[in-house]
Amino acid sequence: MGARSSKSSNTKKGSSHAHGHHSSGIQPNELKQSHFQGDKTPSRMSTHSSTLEKKQTKEPVSTPKTNVSEYSVNEDDFYDGIPRFPMTLSEKSKSRRFRVSARKAGSLGIEKAVGVLDTLGSSVTNLNSRSAFVTGPTTKGNELSILSFEVANTIMKGSSLMNFLSNQSIRHLKEVVFLSDGVQNLVSKDIDELLRTVAADKRGELKIFSGEVVRFGNRCKDPQWHNLDVYFEKQNRGLTRAKQLKGDPEVVMEQLLTLVQHTADLYRELSVLDKLEQEDQQKNLEGTNSSPVSKGHELMFLKQELKDQRKQVKLLKKKSLWSRSMEDVMEKLVDTVIYLNRQIKNVFESAYDDVSLSGCPNMQHKLGPAGLALHYANIVLQIDSIVSRSTPMTSIARSTLYQSLPPDIELSFRSKLASFRVGKELDLQDIKAEMEKTLCWLSPVAINTAKAHHGFGWVGEWADTGPGGGRKPNGLNDINRIETFNHANKGQTEFYIVDMLLWLNHLINRSKITANVDEMQSNTESPKDQNQKPSQEASHVLPISSSDDLVLEQKDATIVKCIEGSE
């Protein structure tokens, strides 16, 4: 009994002792060692407990609360002297996620800061006392290369606009263009309205040019060229200090045009190089069709020509925009945009403000916004081509012309066809002379419309028409939109086209009468002369309607019936 009571008392003391130490962070393995090791264990236990207490005071958060039942209480497990702090998997993943999220938060903060700097890049120049852009050294490997052709095309647009705003061009505009028959009869006779129309056109061209400059600036690595649209808007509204231009804009443009000329030459030489390389590749793939000696001479000559062409291309790359960086030309382009904006304001003065408030006047009655300018120009050119011929009008040309008439012109032509009369009898030359009075000013407007529509828009087109193609570098070949059908009044233009169609119908009728008279005169000739003529030649005196002509006449039957009824 005594032994059993002492054993139970020791067990109670041990359990209470274990529970006390476990609450302090001691593992159950230590309890088993203290139960079996006697007096030496308490000193070791006290040492470890003091160490654990120091760690707990330093890191109170990392000590988890666990149950004793989670640990093994087998007697084979011994304490190895290393304190263990169990951590669950969820707590480890939480700590890792916290570190990763902190890193992501830092990177996002940097990205936001970079974005803010890019947004404010265009206004960084305001920190300068003179609002001047800072041009750094050219970074190697940052050349324009293939983009140089697009930059050259943009420079040509700026040069064309600058040439138009010169004193000579403005004088020619007011004294010649505005007073021409085409502008007076089709657009307007009000000089102020014409000035507003031209001012709106030039503002639109400047917007296109400045938009391309903004796009090029956004491609630069230097953030000061980013978001130039905000900078241009502030300069236009006077919200920031006026930028001081670095040099004479015309001199700067001449320098850019020199680079553009070399770039155009480079474009042509690259085309030649491409053809030579294709020829060389083809020669190498060909079989031994010719003698080895002649083939060897051809290959040697081709290799030498290819080598010389590559040297020429390499030289032009150094002299052209190809080897320049975007930053090299950006400041010149920015100065050009600001100069052109100021020039448009100075040249058109009050018309500039009127356009800003109301836009281009009477746009609803213009052919350009209606999408009919090129169509009407095509009709006028067909009429002019028929009149200029010395031979009678063919059925194919007549059918093509009538089928291309818009509904409004066709209806007006039908209604006026029966009542059209000529005061006196005219021969073919007199009718053509009457038509030439209108076509002499109407045809140039149609030609200008076609040229403006098919104008150069990419470097290949103006490069191919360079020094040898007739294009002048000063932009004198450029066409003003006021001289095209773009701003022509729809009603006025239709009136003159219908008038030309009525005269053309009269010309066709007179041609038929003349042909019948000639046929009758040929029939009155002596039988001897008729027998001497071949039968095939007699069949070509007057055209006979074929099946193709009948098909074409069926397509424009409605107009032909009206024409026959008016005869």
C-alpha positions in Angstrom: 0.0 0.0 0.0 2.8 2.4 0.9 4.6 1.7 -2.3 1.4 2.0 -4.4 0.6 5.3 -2.7 4.1 6.7 -3.2 3.9 5.7 -6.9 0.6 7.3 -7.4 1.9 10.5 -5.7 4.9 10.5 -7.9 2.7 10.1 -11.0 0.6 13.0 -10.0 3.6 15.2 -9.3 5.1 14.2 -12.7 1.9 15.0 -14.6 1.6 18.3 -12.9 5.2 19.0 -13.6 4.9 18.1 -17.2 1.8 20.3 -17.7 3.6 23.2 -16.2 6.7 22.8 -18.4 4.6 22.3 -21.5 2.9 25.5 -20.9 6.4 27.1 -21.0 7.2 25.5 -24.3 9.0 22.3 -23.2 8.3 19.2 -25.2 7.2 15.9 -23.6 10.4 14.2 -24.5 12.1 16.4 -21.8 9.6 15.1 -19.3 10.5 11.5 -19.9 14.2 12.3 -19.5 13.6 14.1 -16.3 11.6 11.1 -15.0 14.4 8.6 -15.7 17.6 10.6 -15.2 17.3 11.6 -11.5 19.1 14.6 -10.0 21.2 15.6 -13.1 18.2 16.3 -15.3 16.8 19.4 -13.4 20.1 21.4 -14.0 19.9 20.6 -17.8 16.2 21.3 -17.8 16.7 24.6 -16.1 19.4 25.5 -18.7 17.1 24.8 -21.6 14.2 26.4 -19.9 16.2 29.7 -19.5 17.3 29.5 -23.1 13.7 29.0 -24.2 12.4 31.8 -22.1 15.0 34.2 -23.7 13.8 33.1 -27.2 10.2 33.5 -26.2 10.8 37.0 -25.0 12.4 37.9 -28.3 9.9 36.2 -30.6 6.6 35.9 -28.8 4.6 35.8 -32.0 6.2 32.8 -33.5 5.5 30.5 -30.5 2.4 28.5 -31.4 0.0 26.9 -28.9 -0.2 23.1 -29.3 -1.7 20.3 -27.4 0.3 17.6 -25.7 -1.6 14.9 -27.5 0.2 15.9 -30.8 3.5 14.5 -29.6 4.6 10.9 -29.1 5.0 9.8 -25.4 6.9 6.5 -26.2 9.8 5.7 -23.9 12.1 5.0 -26.9 12.1 8.7 -27.8 14.9 10.7 -26.2 15.5 14.4 -26.0 18.5 15.4 -28.3 19.1 18.8 -26.7 17.6 20.9 -29.7 14.5 22.8 -28.8 11.7 22.4 -31.4 9.0 24.9 -32.3 6.4 23.2 -34.5 4.8 25.3 -37.3 1.9 24.3 -39.4 2.0 24.3 -43.2 -0.6 27.1 -43.4 1.5 29.4 -41.3 4.6 28.8 -43.5 2.7 29.5 -46.7 1.3 32.7 -45.1 4.8 33.9 -44.3 5.9 33.2 -47.9 2.9 34.9 -49.4 3.5 37.9 -47.2 7.1 38.2 -48.5 6.0 37.8 -52.2 3.2 40.3 -51.8 5.6 42.8 -50.3 8.0 42.4 -53.3 5.1 42.7 -55.7 3.9 45.8 -53.9 7.3 47.3 -54.2 7.5 46.6 -58.0 4.0 47.9 -58.6 5.0 51.1 -56.8 8.0 51.5 -59.0 5.9 50.9 -62.1 3.3 53.5 -61.0 6.1 56.0 -60.5 7.5 55.3 -64.0 4.0 55.8 -65.4 3.6 59.1 -63.7 7.0 60.3 -65.0 6.0 59.2 -68.5 2.7 61.1 -68.2 4.5 64.2 -67.1 7.3 63.8 -69.6 6.0 66.4 -72.0 5.9 69.0 -69.2 9.3 68.3 -67.9 10.6 70.9 -70.3 8.8 73.6 -68.4 11.4 73.2 -65.7 13.9 74.7 -68.1 14.1 78.5 -68.1 13.7 78.7 -71.8 11.4 75.6 -72.2 14.0 74.0 -74.4 14.4 70.3 -74.9 17.7 68.7 -73.9 19.3 66.6 -76.7 21.6 63.9 -75.5 24.2 61.9 -77.4 23.1 59.4 -79.9 22.9 55.9 -78.5 24.5 53.3 -80.6 22.0 50.8 -81.9 19.1 53.2 -81.7 19.1 54.2 -85.4 15.9 54.8 -87.3 16.8 52.1 -89.9 13.7 51.0 -91.8 11.6 53.6 -89.9 13.6 56.4 -91.7 11.3 56.1 -94.8 8.2 56.9 -92.7 10.0 59.8 -91.0 11.0 61.1 -94.4 7.4 61.0 -95.6 6.4 63.0 -92.5 9.1 65.6 -93.2 7.7 66.0 -96.8 4.3 66.7 -95.4 5.7 69.4 -93.1 7.7 70.9 -96.0 4.6 71.0 -98.2 2.7 72.9 -95.6 5.6 75.3 -94.9 5.9 76.1 -98.7 2.2 76.8 -98.9 2.5 79.3 -96.0 5.2 81.3 -97.7 4.5 84.9 -98.8 4.7 83.9 -102.5 2.2 81.1 -102.2 -0.3 83.1 -100.2 -0.1 85.9 -102.8 -0.7 83.4 -105.6 -3.6 82.0 -103.6 -5.4 85.3 -103.2 -4.6 86.8 -106.6 -4.8 83.8 -108.9 -6.5 80.8 -107.3 -9.4 82.6 -105.6 -10.2 84.5 -108.8 -10.1 81.5 -111.1 -13.3 80.3 -112.9 -13.2 77.0 -111.2 -13.2 78.4 -107.7 -15.6 81.2 -108.5 -18.2 79.0 -110.2 -18.0 75.9 -108.1 -16.9 76.9 -104.6 -17.7 80.5 -103.7 -17.1 84.1 -104.8 -16.8 85.3 -101.2 -13.1 85.8 -100.4 -13.7 85.6 -96.6 -15.4 82.3 -97.0 -12.6 81.0 -99.2 -10.1 82.1 -96.6 -12.0 80.2 -93.9 -12.1 77.1 -96.1 -8.4 77.1 -96.8 -7.6 77.8 -93.1 -9.7 74.8 -92.1 -7.8 72.6 -94.7 -4.4 73.7 -93.4 -5.4 73.2 -89.8 -6.4 69.6 -90.7 -3.1 69.1 -92.5 -1.2 70.4 -89.4 -3.2 68.1 -87.2 -2.1 65.1 -89.3 1.5 66.2 -89.3 1.6 66.9 -85.6 -0.1 63.6 -84.9 2.7 61.7 -86.6 5.3 63.7 -84.7 3.6 62.8 -81.4 3.7 59.1 -82.5 7.4 59.3 -83.2 8.0 61.0 -79.9 6.3 58.2 -78.0 8.7 55.7 -79.6 11.7 57.6 -78.2 13.5 56.2 -75.1 13.9 59.6 -73.7 10.7 60.4 -71.7 10.9 64.1 -72.5 9.5 63.4 -76.0 6.5 61.4 -74.7 3.0 62.8 -74.8 3.8 65.8 -77.0 0.1 66.2 -77.8 -0.3 67.7 -74.4 2.7 70.0 -74.9 1.4 71.2 -78.3 -2.1 71.9 -76.9 -0.6 74.0 -74.1 1.6 75.9 -76.6 -1.5 76.5 -78.8 -3.6 77.8 -76.0 -0.8 79.9 -74.4 -0.9 77.9 -71.2 2.9 77.6 -71.1 5.8 79.8 -72.0 6.3 80.2 -75.7 9.0 77.9 -77.0 12.1 79.6 -78.4 13.0 78.1 -81.7 16.6 77.0 -82.0 17.1 78.3 -85.5 15.5 79.5 -88.7 12.7 77.0 -89.5 13.3 77.3 -93.2 17.0 76.5 -92.8 16.2 73.6 -90.5 13.7 72.3 -93.0 16.4 72.5 -95.8 18.7 70.4 -93.6 15.9 67.8 -93.1 15.1 67.8 -96.8 18.8 67.0 -97.6 18.5 64.0 -95.4 15.2 63.1 -97.1 16.8 63.3 -100.5 19.5 60.9 -99.4 16.8 58.7 -97.9 14.9 58.6 -101.2 18.1 57.7 -103.0 18.7 55.0 -100.5 15.2 53.6 -101.2 15.9 53.3 -104.9 19.3 51.8 -104.4 17.9 49.2 -102.0 15.4 48.2 -104.7 18.3 47.8 -107.1 20.3 45.8 -104.5 17.3 43.5 -103.9 17.0 42.8 -107.7 20.7 42.0 -107.9 20.6 39.7 -104.9 17.6 37.9 -106.4 19.5 37.6 -109.7 22.6 36.3 -108.0 20.5 33.7 -106.1 18.9 32.6 -109.3 22.3 32.2 -111.0 23.5 30.1 -108.2 20.5 27.8 -108.4 20.6 27.4 -112.2 22.1 24.3 -113.7 25.1 24.0 -116.1 23.1 25.1 -119.2 25.8 27.3 -120.5 29.6 26.7 -120.8 31.5 27.0 -117.6 33.7 29.8 -119.0 30.9 32.1 -120.0 29.0 31.2 -116.8 32.0 32.0 -114.7 32.4 35.5 -116.4 28.8 36.3 -115.8 29.0 35.3 -112.1 32.2 37.3 -111.6 30.6 40.3 -113.2 27.5 39.9 -111.1 29.4 39.5 -107.9 31.4 42.7 -108.6 28.3 44.6 -109.4 26.6 43.3 -106.2 29.7 44.3 -104.2 29.6 47.9 -105.6 25.9 48.2 -105.0 26.3 47.2 -101.3 29.0 49.8 -100.9 26.7 52.4 -102.4 23.9 51.4 -100.0 26.2 51.5 -97.0 27.3 55.0 -97.9 23.8 56.2 -98.4 22.8 54.7 -95.0 25.4 56.9 -93.3 24.3 60.1 -95.2 20.5 59.6 -94.8 18.0 59.3 -92.0 18.8 55.6 -91.7 21.7 56.1 -89.4 20.1 58.9 -87.3 18.3 58.3 -84.1 14.8 59.4 -83.4 16.0 61.9 -80.8 18.2 63.6 -83.4 15.2 64.7 -85.5 12.6 65.1 -82.8 13.5 68.6 -81.7 13.5 69.8 -85.3 10.1 68.3 -85.9 8.7 69.8 -82.7 10.0 73.3 -83.7 8.4 72.8 -87.2 5.0 72.0 -85.6 5.1 75.1 -83.4 6.3 77.3 -86.3 3.6 76.1 -88.6 0.9 76.6 -86.0 2.1 80.2 -85.5 2.3 80.8 -89.3 -1.3 79.6 -89.9 -2.5 82.0 -87.2 -0.6 84.9 -88.7 -1.5 84.2 -92.3 -5.3 83.8 -91.9 -5.7 86.0 -88.8 -9.4 86.4 -88.1 -10.3 83.4 -90.4 -8.4 81.2 -88.0 -10.6 82.1 -85.0 -13.8 81.8 -87.1 -12.8 78.3 -88.1 -12.0 77.4 -84.5 -15.5 78.3 -83.5 -17.6 77.2 -86.5 -15.4 74.8 -88.5 -15.4 74.6 -92.3 -18.5 76.4 -93.6 -21.3 74.8 -95.6 -19.9 71.3 -95.4 -23.3 69.7 -96.0 -23.4 71.0 -99.7 -19.9 70.0 -100.6 -18.9 67.1 -102.8 -15.9 66.1 -100.6 -17.9 65.3 -97.4 -20.5 63.6 -99.6 -17.9 61.3 -101.1 -18.7 62.3 -104.7 -15.7 64.4 -105.6 -13.8 61.7 -107.4 -16.9 60.3 -109.0 -17.9 63.6 -110.5 -14.3 64.2 -111.6 -14.3 60.9 -113.5 -17.5 61.9 -115.4 -15.9 65.2 -116.4 -12.8 63.5 -117.6 -14.8 61.1 -119.7 -16.7 63.9 -121.4 -13.4 65.8 -122.1 -11.9 62.6 -123.6 -14.8 62.2 -125.9 -14.8 65.8 -127.1 -11.0 65.8 -127.7 -11.2 62.9 -130.1 -11.2 63.4 -133.8 -13.2 60.2 -134.4 -16.9 59.7 -133.7 -18.0 58.5 -130.3 -18.2 54.8 -130.0 -21.1 52.9 -128.4 -18.8 51.5 -125.7 -17.7 55.0 -124.6 -21.3 56.2 -124.6 -22.5 53.3 -122.6 -19.7 53.7 -120.1 -20.5 57.3 -119.6 -24.2 56.9 -119.2 -23.9 54.1 -116.7 -21.6 56.1 -114.5 -24.1 58.9 -114.0 -25.5 59.4 -110.5 -29.3 59.3 -110.1 -29.5 63.1 -109.5 -27.6 63.9 -112.7 -29.4 61.3 -114.7 -32.8 62.6 -113.7 -31.9 66.2 -114.4 -30.4 65.2 -117.8 -33.7 63.4 -118.8 -35.8 66.3 -117.8 -33.8 68.9 -119.8 -33.1 66.7 -122.8 -36.4 67.3 -124.6 -36.3 71.1 -124.2 -32.6 71.6 -125.1 -32.4 73.7 -128.3 -29.5 75.5 -130.1 -30.3 78.9 -131.5 -28.4 78.4 -134.8 -27.2 75.4 -136.7 -23.6 74.5 -135.7 -21.2 72.1 -137.2 -19.0 69.7 -135.2 -16.1 72.1 -134.7 -18.5 74.9 -133.5 -20.1 72.5 -131.0 -16.8 71.4 -129.6 -15.7 75.1 -129.3 -18.8 75.8 -127.3 -18.1 72.9 -125.0 -14.4 73.9 -124.6 -15.5 77.2 -123.1 -16.7 75.3 -120.0 -14.2 72.3 -120.2 -11.2 74.7 -120.2 -11.7 75.4 -116.5 -13.8 72.4 -115.5 -11.4 69.8 -116.7 -8.4 71.1 -114.6 -10.5 70.9 -111.5 -11.3 67.3 -112.3 -7.6 66.6 -113.0 -6.5 68.2 -109.7 -9.1 66.0 -107.9 -7.7 62.8 -109.4 -4.1 63.9 -108.6 -5.0 64.8 -105.0 -6.8 61.5 -104.5 -3.9 59.5 -105.9 -1.3 61.7 -104.2 1.8 60.2 -102.7 1.2 58.8 -99.2 4.2 56.5 -98.8 7.9 57.0 -99.4 8.0 54.7 -102.4 5.7 56.8 -104.4 7.5 60.2 -104.0 10.9 58.5 -104.0 10.2 57.0 -107.4 9.2 60.5 -108.6 12.3 62.2 -107.2 14.9 64.2 -109.2 14.2 62.2 -112.4 10.4 61.9 -112.0 9.6 65.6 -112.3 8.8 66.3 -108.6 10.2 69.6 -107.5 11.7 69.7 -104.0 10.1 73.0 -103.1 6.6 71.6 -103.2 5.3 73.7 -106.2 3.6 70.5 -107.6 1.4 70.3 -104.5 -2.3 70.8 -105.1 -4.6 72.9 -102.9 -7.9 71.3 -102.0 -9.7 74.5 -102.9 -8.7 73.8 -106.5 -10.5 70.4 -106.5 -14.0 69.1 -106.3 -13.6 68.6 -102.6 -15.1 72.0 -101.7 -17.2 72.4 -104.9 -20.9 73.0 -104.4 -22.9 70.0 -105.3 -25.7 71.8 -107.1 -23.4 74.0 -109.1 -21.2 71.1 -110.2 -24.2 69.1 -111.3 -25.5 72.0 -113.3 -22.3 72.2 -115.4 -22.1 68.5 -115.8 -25.7 68.2 -117.1 -25.0 71.1 -119.5 -22.0 69.3 -120.9 -24.1 66.1 -121.3 -26.7 68.0 -123.3 -24.1 69.5 -125.6 -22.5 66.1 -126.0 -25.8 64.6 -127.1 -26.1 67.4 -129.6 -22.6 66.6 -130.8 -23.5 62.9 -131.3 -26.6 63.8 -133.3 -24.6 66.1 -135.5 -22.0 63.4 -136.0 -24.7 61.0 -137.2 -26.1 63.6 -139.6 -22.6 64.2 -141.0 -22.0 60.5 -141.4 -25.3 60.1 -143.3 -24.4 62.9 -145.7 -21.1 61.4 -146.4 -22.7 58.1 -147.1 -25.2 59.7 -149.5 -22.3 61.4 -151.3 -20.4 58.2 -151.6 -23.5 56.5 -153.2 -23.7 59.2 -155.9 -20.3 58.3 -157.2 -19.9 56.7 -160.6 -20.4 52.9 -160.8 -16.9 52.5 -162.2 -15.4 54.1 -159.0 -17.6 51.9 -156.9 -16.5 48.7 -158.7 -12.9 49.6 -158.1 -13.4 49.8 -154.4 -13.0 46.5 -152.5 -16.2 45.2 -151.0 -14.6 45.0 -147.6 -13.6 48.6 -147.6 -17.2 49.6 -148.5 -18.5 47.8 -145.4 -16.4 50.0 -143.1 -17.7 53.4 -144.4 -20.4 53.4 -141.7 -20.2 51.2 -138.6 -22.8 48.5 -138.5 -24.4 47.6 -135.2 -23.0 44.3 -133.9 -24.3 42.0 -131.2 -22.0 43.6 -128.6 -23.3 47.1 -129.5 -26.9 45.8 -129.0 -26.1 44.4 -125.6 -24.5 47.7 -124.6 -27.4 49.7 -125.9 -29.8 47.6 -123.8 -27.8 48.5 -120.6 -28.4 52.2 -121.1 -31.8 51.9 -122.9 -33.5 54.4 -120.7 -31.2 57.2 -121.6 -30.9 56.2 -125.3 -34.7 56.3 -125.7 -34.8 59.9 -124.3 -32.0 60.9 -126.7 -33.9 59.4 -129.7 -37.1 61.1 -128.7 -35.4 64.5 -128.6 -34.0 64.1 -132.1 
